[in-house]
Amino acid sequence: MAKPVPLGARGEAQETVALEHTLTAHHPELLPVYSTPDMIRLMETAAFHALHPYCEGDEITVGTSIGIEHRAASGIGARIKAEAVLESFDGRFYTLRVTARDEAQEIGRGTVGRAVVSRAASLKR
């Protein structure tokens, strides 16, 4: 990235849990609670939002690693907010601390890694 990204740069993303975000959407015998893959997707989106303002030209960030704990269930209708905070970077690799909360409590936490890539170079591959 041509623009330096300050430690502590933040991003967030929100959604309301719908049936499509639940375990039931994957299998009818599972509970209608927010799925871990959907929580991780929201966390990744928050991390993207934290770094995207610092991208230039055709740069974009892509996910490279995840280390997440899903600690509490949220049902249909719950409002989920994910937040990402830049914790460290090494060259083009960034590590962000992420959390997800519903109206009552923290439901997940961990880290995600992202890297800066060129859209054009990535599409050529």
C-alpha positions in Angstrom: 0.0 0.0 0.0 1.3 3.4 -0.9 -0.6 5.0 2.0 0.7 4.0 5.4 -2.0 2.3 7.5 -1.9 3.4 11.2 -2.1 0.7 13.9 -5.6 0.9 15.4 -7.3 1.6 12.0 -10.9 0.4 12.4 -13.7 -1.0 10.3 -17.1 -2.4 11.0 -19.9 -4.3 9.4 -23.5 -5.1 10.6 -26.3 -7.4 9.6 -29.5 -8.8 11.0 -29.6 -12.6 11.4 -32.0 -14.0 8.8 -32.8 -17.7 8.2 -30.2 -17.8 5.4 -27.5 -16.9 8.0 -28.4 -19.9 10.3 -27.3 -23.5 10.7 -30.9 -24.5 9.7 -30.2 -23.0 6.2 -27.4 -25.7 5.8 -29.5 -28.6 7.3 -33.1 -28.6 8.5 -32.2 -30.6 11.7 -29.8 -28.0 12.9 -30.7 -25.1 15.2 -31.8 -21.7 13.8 -28.8 -19.8 15.2 -26.2 -17.6 13.5 -23.6 -19.8 11.8 -19.9 -19.6 12.4 -19.2 -19.1 8.6 -21.6 -16.2 8.5 -19.9 -14.6 11.6 -16.5 -15.0 10.0 -17.8 -13.5 6.7 -19.0 -10.4 8.7 -15.6 -10.2 10.5 -13.8 -10.4 7.2 -16.0 -7.6 5.8 -15.1 -5.4 8.8 -11.4 -6.1 8.2 -11.8 -5.2 4.6 -13.5 -1.9 5.6 -10.6 -1.1 8.0 -7.9 -1.4 5.3 -9.7 -0.4 2.1 -9.4 3.4 2.6 -5.6 3.0 2.4 -5.6 1.1 -0.9 -4.6 3.0 -4.0 -5.0 2.4 -7.7 -6.2 -1.2 -8.3 -5.1 -2.4 -4.8 -7.5 -4.5 -2.7 -7.0 -6.6 0.4 -7.9 -10.3 0.5 -8.1 -12.8 3.4 -5.1 -14.9 4.2 -5.8 -16.4 7.6 -8.4 -16.7 10.3 -8.3 -17.7 14.0 -11.8 -17.3 15.4 -13.7 -18.5 18.4 -17.5 -18.5 18.2 -18.5 -18.2 21.9 -22.3 -17.6 22.0 -25.4 -18.2 19.9 -27.6 -15.5 18.3 -31.0 -16.2 16.9 -33.0 -14.9 13.9 -33.6 -11.2 14.2 -30.5 -10.5 16.3 -28.5 -7.5 15.1 -24.8 -8.5 14.7 -22.0 -6.0 14.6 -18.4 -7.0 13.7 -15.5 -4.7 14.4 -11.9 -5.1 13.1 -8.8 -3.2 14.5 -5.4 -3.3 12.9 -3.0 -4.9 15.3 0.2 -5.4 13.3 1.6 -5.6 9.8 4.6 -7.1 8.0 5.1 -5.8 4.5 1.9 -6.4 2.6 0.4 -8.7 5.3 -1.9 -7.2 8.0 -3.3 -8.8 11.2 -6.5 -7.5 12.6 -8.2 -8.2 15.9 -11.9 -8.9 15.3 -15.0 -9.1 17.5 -18.6 -9.8 16.8 -21.4 -8.8 19.2 -25.2 -9.0 19.3 -27.4 -6.7 21.4 -26.6 -8.6 24.6 -23.0 -9.9 24.4 -19.8 -10.6 22.5 -20.5 -13.7 20.4 -17.1 -14.1 18.7 -13.5 -13.0 18.7 -10.1 -13.7 17.2 -7.8 -12.5 14.4 -7.9 -12.3 10.6 -5.0 -11.8 8.3 -5.3 -9.9 5.0 -2.8 -9.1 2.2 -2.7 -6.3 -0.3 -2.9 -7.5 -3.9 -3.3 -5.9 -7.3 -6.7 -6.6 -8.9 -5.2 -6.8 -12.4 -2.3 -9.1 -11.3 -4.7 -11.3 -9.5 -7.1 -11.6 -12.5 -4.2 -12.6 -14.8 -3.5 -15.6 -12.6 
